[in-house]
Amino acid sequence: MAGAENNTITNVTVQLGATAYLHCHVRSTGDRALAGAEQVSWVRRRDWHILSSGLFTYTNDERFQILHAEGSDDWTLQIKFVQKRDNGTYEC
């Protein structure tokens, strides 16, 4: 079963207008049949908005993008041109 490596909370501080990178590392199941099948979803806690699932984004805001290399356990939520309204907690 895939899951977050731990329940660590990381504070990311970014200047307004810069790009934020929120990282998530997912443990692999070790099952070769499922290798690369693990995916993450990103949720913005302020409004419980599901921002993404796998590489697909569920927001019309083009500043949000998912970065993930095939076969990697690392997933990154990229937020370009950060604004004050982006402040808050994000979960993967």
SULTA-V265879 format. One record per backbone hydrogen bond with DSSP energy under -0.5 kcal/mol. NH is the residue of the N-H (numbers start at 0). CO is the residue of the C=O. Records with the same first field share a line. If there is no record, write none. Layout:
NH = CO + CO
This chain:
4 = 24
9 = 7
11 = 9
12 = 10
16 = 81
17 = 14
19 = 78
21 = 76
22 = 20
23 = 74
25 = 23 + 72
26 = 2
31 = 29
33 = 30
34 = 30 + 31
36 = 33
40 = 91
41 = 51
42 = 90
43 = 48
44 = 42 + 88
45 = 88
46 = 43
47 = 43
48 = 43
50 = 41 + 48
51 = 41
52 = 55
53 = 39
55 = 52
57 = 50
61 = 59
63 = 60
64 = 77
66 = 75
67 = 65
71 = 68
74 = 23
75 = 66
76 = 21
77 = 64 + 75
78 = 19
79 = 62 + 77
81 = 17
85 = 82
86 = 83
90 = 42
